[in-house]
């Protein structure tokens, strides 16, 4: 664990709330502990950044500004989202590292001092490719992703957490232990 965790990137659907399917703004509900986790991280001086694939935007099912407004209201410091369908071949859609690299450039972040939380293996792949700490949460699609990939994938999370709260607790504890 590196000194001075700079930022935590949180996936949206299945990680901070919702379920294993996309729920659009207005329908989406945070898990009961998410607002407190965001607050805990921010109190420690850690930037909390949303990074999410939202292909419904390219299909005109939802508007980007609706996601941004909702995520800002949840307390995120910054929002990075990929509006593209996976067939569009962009560099921002996870498992690509485009959103993480853009955030690093715009906020002078050392990605090795950042953590990514997600419920899909694409989140873990993006995190590891960018040099971030990777935490898989078992909410949303997390359990299915773990069962499907943990024995066969060369890419593995640094920690598997029951949910965002237990993952954040682990990250903060590990960060403190490393400082001492």
C-alpha positions as CSV (number, residue, x, y, z in Angstrom):
1,X,0.0,0.0,0.0
2,X,1.4,3.4,-0.9
3,X,1.6,6.3,1.4
4,X,-1.0,9.0,1.2
5,X,-3.9,7.6,-0.8
6,X,-4.9,10.4,-3.2
7,X,-8.2,9.3,-4.7
8,X,-10.7,6.5,-4.8
9,X,-12.6,5.7,-8.0
10,X,-16.0,4.2,-7.5
11,X,-18.0,2.4,-10.1
12,X,-21.7,3.3,-10.1
13,X,-24.1,0.4,-10.8
14,X,-23.8,-2.4,-8.3
15,X,-20.9,-0.8,-6.4
16,X,-22.4,2.4,-4.7
17,X,-26.0,1.3,-5.2
18,X,-28.5,-0.1,-7.6
19,X,-28.2,-3.7,-8.7
20,X,-26.6,-5.8,-11.4
21,X,-28.4,-3.9,-14.1
22,X,-28.2,-0.2,-15.1
23,X,-30.8,1.9,-13.2
24,X,-31.1,5.3,-14.8
25,X,-31.1,8.6,-12.8
26,X,-34.3,9.0,-10.9
27,X,-34.6,5.2,-10.3
28,X,-31.1,4.7,-8.9
29,X,-30.8,4.3,-5.1
30,X,-27.5,4.3,-3.1
31,X,-26.8,1.5,-0.7
32,X,-27.5,2.6,2.9
33,X,-23.8,2.9,3.8
34,X,-22.6,4.6,0.6
35,X,-23.1,8.3,1.6
36,X,-21.2,7.6,4.9
37,X,-18.3,5.9,3.0
38,X,-18.0,8.9,0.6
39,X,-17.9,11.2,3.6
40,X,-15.3,9.1,5.5
41,X,-13.0,9.2,2.5
42,X,-13.4,12.9,2.0
43,X,-12.8,13.7,5.7
44,X,-9.4,11.9,5.3
45,X,-8.5,14.2,2.4
46,X,-9.1,11.5,-0.3
47,X,-10.7,12.6,-3.5
48,X,-13.8,10.5,-4.3
49,X,-14.3,10.1,-8.1
50,X,-17.0,8.3,-10.0
51,X,-16.0,6.3,-13.0
52,X,-18.7,4.5,-14.9
53,X,-19.6,3.0,-18.3
54,X,-23.0,4.3,-19.3
55,X,-23.8,3.2,-22.9
56,X,-27.4,4.1,-22.5
57,X,-26.3,7.7,-23.3
58,X,-25.1,6.7,-26.8
59,X,-28.4,4.9,-27.3
60,X,-30.3,8.1,-26.1
61,X,-32.0,6.2,-23.2
62,X,-30.5,8.7,-20.8
63,X,-28.7,12.0,-20.9
64,X,-25.1,12.5,-19.6
65,X,-26.0,15.6,-17.6
66,X,-28.6,13.6,-15.6
67,X,-25.9,11.1,-14.5
68,X,-23.5,13.9,-13.7
69,X,-26.1,15.8,-11.6
70,X,-27.1,12.7,-9.7
71,X,-23.5,11.7,-9.0
72,X,-22.5,15.2,-7.9
73,X,-25.5,15.2,-5.5
74,X,-24.2,11.9,-4.0
75,X,-21.0,13.9,-3.0
76,X,-18.5,12.9,-5.7
77,X,-15.7,15.4,-6.3
78,X,-15.4,14.5,-10.0
79,X,-17.4,12.4,-12.5
80,X,-15.8,10.5,-15.3
81,X,-18.2,8.5,-17.5
82,X,-18.0,6.7,-20.8
83,X,-21.1,7.2,-22.8
84,X,-20.1,4.8,-25.6
85,X,-21.4,1.4,-26.5
86,X,-18.7,-1.3,-26.3
87,X,-18.7,-1.7,-30.0
88,X,-17.6,1.9,-30.6
89,X,-14.0,1.1,-29.7
90,X,-13.3,4.2,-27.5
91,X,-10.4,4.5,-25.1
92,X,-12.6,5.5,-22.1
93,X,-14.8,2.4,-21.7
94,X,-13.6,0.0,-19.0
95,X,-11.6,-2.2,-19.1
96,X,-9.6,0.5,-20.9
97,X,-7.9,3.0,-18.6
98,X,-8.9,6.2,-20.4
99,X,-11.1,7.6,-17.6
100,X,-8.4,6.8,-15.0
101,X,-5.7,8.4,-17.1
102,X,-7.8,11.5,-17.8
103,X,-8.5,11.9,-14.1
104,X,-4.8,11.5,-13.3
105,X,-3.8,14.1,-15.8
106,X,-6.5,16.6,-14.8
107,X,-5.9,16.2,-11.0
108,X,-2.2,15.4,-10.9
109,X,-2.8,12.0,-9.4
110,X,-0.3,9.2,-9.1
111,X,-2.5,6.2,-10.0
112,X,-0.4,3.9,-7.8
113,X,-1.7,6.0,-4.9
114,X,-5.3,5.5,-6.0
115,X,-7.9,2.7,-5.5
116,X,-10.7,1.5,-7.7
117,X,-13.8,-0.2,-6.4
118,X,-16.1,-2.1,-8.7
119,X,-18.4,-5.0,-9.1
120,X,-17.2,-6.2,-12.5
121,X,-14.0,-7.7,-13.7
122,X,-13.7,-4.8,-16.2
123,X,-13.3,-2.5,-13.2
124,X,-10.5,-4.7,-11.8
125,X,-8.8,-5.0,-15.2
126,X,-8.8,-1.2,-15.6
127,X,-7.5,-0.7,-12.1
128,X,-4.7,-3.1,-12.5
129,X,-3.7,-1.9,-16.0
130,X,-3.5,1.6,-14.6
131,X,-1.5,0.6,-11.6
132,X,-4.2,1.3,-9.0
133,X,-5.2,-0.8,-6.0
134,X,-8.2,-2.9,-7.1
135,X,-11.1,-3.8,-4.8
136,X,-13.9,-6.1,-6.1
137,X,-17.2,-5.7,-4.2
138,X,-19.5,-8.6,-4.0
139,X,-22.6,-6.5,-4.4
140,X,-24.3,-6.0,-7.9
141,X,-22.5,-8.3,-10.3
142,X,-19.6,-8.8,-8.0
143,X,-20.3,-12.4,-6.8
144,X,-20.9,-13.6,-10.3
145,X,-17.8,-11.8,-11.6
146,X,-15.7,-13.3,-8.8
147,X,-17.0,-16.9,-9.4
148,X,-16.5,-16.5,-13.2
149,X,-13.0,-15.1,-13.0
150,X,-11.1,-15.6,-9.8
151,X,-9.6,-19.0,-10.8
152,X,-9.0,-18.3,-14.5
153,X,-8.0,-14.7,-14.9
154,X,-4.4,-13.5,-14.7
155,X,-5.7,-10.2,-13.4
156,X,-6.8,-10.4,-9.7
157,X,-8.2,-7.8,-7.3
158,X,-6.0,-6.8,-4.3
159,X,-9.0,-7.3,-2.1
160,X,-12.4,-8.9,-2.3
161,X,-15.0,-7.1,-0.1
162,X,-18.5,-7.9,0.9
163,X,-19.5,-4.4,-0.1
164,X,-18.2,-0.8,-0.4
165,X,-18.2,-0.3,3.3
166,X,-16.0,-3.3,4.2
167,X,-13.7,-2.5,1.2
168,X,-13.3,1.1,2.4
169,X,-12.6,-0.1,5.9
170,X,-9.9,-2.5,4.6
171,X,-8.4,0.2,2.4
172,X,-8.2,2.8,5.2
173,X,-6.9,0.3,7.7
174,X,-4.2,-0.9,5.3
175,X,-3.3,2.7,4.4
176,X,-2.9,3.5,8.1
177,X,-0.8,0.4,8.8
178,X,1.5,1.2,6.0
179,X,2.1,4.7,7.4
180,X,3.0,3.4,10.8
